[in-house]
Amino acid sequence: MYVIMAKKVKNMIKMLNVRLDTSADSSFGINRSSLLHGFMMDKLDPGFADDMHTQSIRPYSQNLFYDKNAGWIWQIKTLTDNAWNNIDAALSDTETIHIRHSDTDLRIISRELYETSFEELFEESYFGDNYSKYTEIEFVTPTAFKSNGRYINYPDLRMFFSGLIRKYDLCSDKTSVYTETLLDELTERITVSGYNLKSTCFHLEGVRIPAFIGRITLRTDGHTNLAHMTNMLASFGQYSGVGIKTALGMGAIKLLPQRKVYKNG
């Protein structure tokens, strides 16, 4: 059974947290997410799975994270009804996940489903009671970008926001955010006011991808609407992931509580 953590609205964005018993796998960690992705793809309808392999921007992401109270959580996030319906149909009756690489079985302890929508994210950011010029983001899993065939293992703001804008407009059927000047405004008006980052690697089929994890604080200057946009896109990023290989477990972010909050209006 799922535990619904938010009210149902149209055009749902969904985040499924699957709590795992990993006691059978002594080497379990964040890099196992690519193997869980393989398990999920094997369970999906072949037509949908083939379609996902050909898309440059996929309407889902997944990752692993460790909660000190609950243990290891497999997090699956979808941006379209079609993606959710296919993934839910494939995994809803699954009680055990077999990891072929280590020949182990992971028991599913529980599931929790969180729901929101593009409209709700937009309205909360623009029409809520409060706003902040500061956006604090935690990069939960190894994150990287890629340009001209090279990995970029630091938070390049232009690539960060351009990816979020593309995913938002591709998957939302009610609202869009792209304008010809938006990306320039964001990169010109946003400064990094603080950070606590470290370099790391994501291991994928014998390849070490240079990446980073940690926290970063952004300050958005200028009109309050731009601060709203910054926070809305970062909030959306919690569901879409950022950077490369989000379907395999990279680029999971968490939006931290806002500080120096101001009243809207």
N, C-alpha and C positions, 0 to 999 in steps of 0.2 A: 504493500500500500504506500502511496505517496502522501507526504505531509505538505499541503499547500500553504506557502508562506506569504502570499500576496493575493489581492483580489483579482478576479478574472476580468480581463478587458480584451478588446479586439487586437488583432495583429500581434500575437504574443511573442515575446522574447523569453526564452526559458533557460534556466540553469538547474541542472540536476546534479546533486551531490550524492555520490554513492560511497558509503562507508565500507571499507574493506577490512577483512581479516587477513593480514599479510604474514602471519606467523610461520607459514610454510616456506616462505621465501626470505632467507637470511640476507640477501643482497638487495632487497626491495628499496627503491628510491625514486626520485623525480624522473630519472631517465627511463624508467619502466613505462612511462606514458606512451612511448612510441609502440611498445608491444601491445599495450591495451588498445591503441588505435588499430593495430593489425587485427586483434580479436574482434573489434567492433565491425571492421570492414568485412570480415569473413561472415558475419552474421547478417549484414545488410542485404536487402534485395539487390541482386547483381546489376540490374539496370541503374538503380540509384547510385550504387558504389562506382560503377564505370563512369557515370556522369560527374561524380565528385572528383575523380582522378583527372578529368580533363579541364576542370574549372581553375582559373588562376586565383579567384577569390571564392573561398568556400563559405557556405552559410552556417558553418558550425566551427567550434573549436573544442579542445579538450586538454586537460592537464591533470597533474597530481599535486597535492599539497599536504603537508602534515599539520594536523591540529593537535595541540598538546593534550586536549581532553578527549577527542574522538579518535585520534590516530590518523591513518592515511585515508584521504578522501580522493576519489576519482570524480572530477568535475567535468561535465559535458554541457556545453552551451550551444543553443541553436538560435538563429536569427530569422528563420522563416517557418511557417507552419509545415511546409513540405519536408524540410529537414527534420523537424521534431517528429512528425508522424512516422517517417521511415526509421529513425533511430529508436523511437519508443516501441514500434512494432518489433524491432529486432532484439531489444534488450529487456522488455518489460517482464518477461517470464524467466529471465536468466537468474539463477541463484548462485552459480559458481563460474568463475572465469579461469580458463586454463591458459597458462603462460607456457608456450611451447619452448621458448628459449631456455627456461630453467626447469621445464617439466614439472611445474607446480600448479596447484589449484588454489585460487583465492576465493574465499566465501564472501558473499555480499551480506553485510550485517543489516543495513538499512538504506533507505532512499529518502531524500528530501527534495522537493521541487519548488523552486522560486520562479515567479512570473512577473513580467512587466511588459511594456510595449514601447514602441518608438514615440507614440503620442504622449505617454506618461512621462518618459524621460525628458521630452521637450518641454512639457508643461511644468514639470517640477523645477526645471532649470530657469525658465523664463518668467513663470507666474507664481512661484513660491514666495513665501514671506521674506526669505533672507537670501543673500548672495555673498560671495567672497571673491576678492581679487586673487586669492591664493588657492592653488590646487596641489594637494600633496598626494603623490602616487607611489605605491609600493610595487616594484617588479618582483612578483612572487616566484616565477620560474625564469630560467635563463632566457634572456631577450637579446635579439640582434636584428639588424637591418642588412640589406644587401644593395649595393649600387655598383654598376659596371663590373659585375662578376666578383666583387670583393665584399667580404663581411665587414660590417661596421658594429663594433662592440661597445658603443656608447649611445646615449639617448639623443640622437639627431632629431631636433624638434620638427623640422620640415617633413622628414619622412614619417615621424610619429603621427602628425596630424593629417598628412595627405592620405595615409592608409586608412585612418578612421573615417575620414570624409567619404572615401570611395566605398567602404563597406556599408556605411550608414545609408548612402543614397542608393546603392545597389539592392539592399535588402528591405528598405522601408517602402511601403506602397502608399503611404499617406503624407509623409513629410519629406522634404529634401533640404539640405543645408549648403550645397555647393553654390558659390558665386565666383566670378572671375578674380575677385580681389581677396576672398576670404583667407586663402592660405598665406598670401603675402602679409595680410594684416596680423594673422596669428603669429607668424615667425618674427615680424617686426616689433610687435607689442608685448610679446612674452619673453620674460627673462628667467633664468634659473637663479632663484634666491637662496637655495640651499640644496645639498645633496649628501647622501651617504651611500656610495656605490662601490662595488668591487667587481673585478673581472672574474669570469668563470668560463666553463665550457659545457655544452650540451652534447652528450654522446649519442650518436645516431648511426647504427649499423657500421661500427668501426671508425666512424668519422667524428673528429672533435670539432665542433662548431664554436668559435670564439663568441662569447656573449657576456652579459652583465646581469647582476641582480642588485637589489637595494632600494633606496628611497630617493625621491627627488621632489623638490618643492618649486612650483612655477608661480610667478606673479604676472598677472595680466593687467597692463595699463591701458588707459583710453576709456572709451564708452563702456558703460556697464553691460551692454549687450554682448560685447566681446568676452567679458568675464563669464557671462552666462554660457556662451558658446564653448569656451574652454572647459568649463565644468561639465557641460552636457556631453561633449565628446569623450572626456575622460571617463565619465560614468558609463557611457556606451562601451568604452574599451574594456570594461570589466566583463562584458559578455562576448565581445568580438575577438579579444586578444589584440596584441599589437606586434608589428614586425613580421618576421618570417616564421614559417613552419608552426603556426598556431594550431593546426590540426594534429600535429605530432606531440604537442605538449609545451612548446616554447611560447613566450610572450604573454603569459597570464599576468594581469595587473589587478590591484586592489586600490580603490579610492579611499583615502583616509579621511577622518572627520575634518571638516573645514575649520580654519581658525580665522580670527579677525573678521567675524561675520557682520554684515551690514543689512539694514532693512531695505527691502525693495520699495520702489515707488518714489 
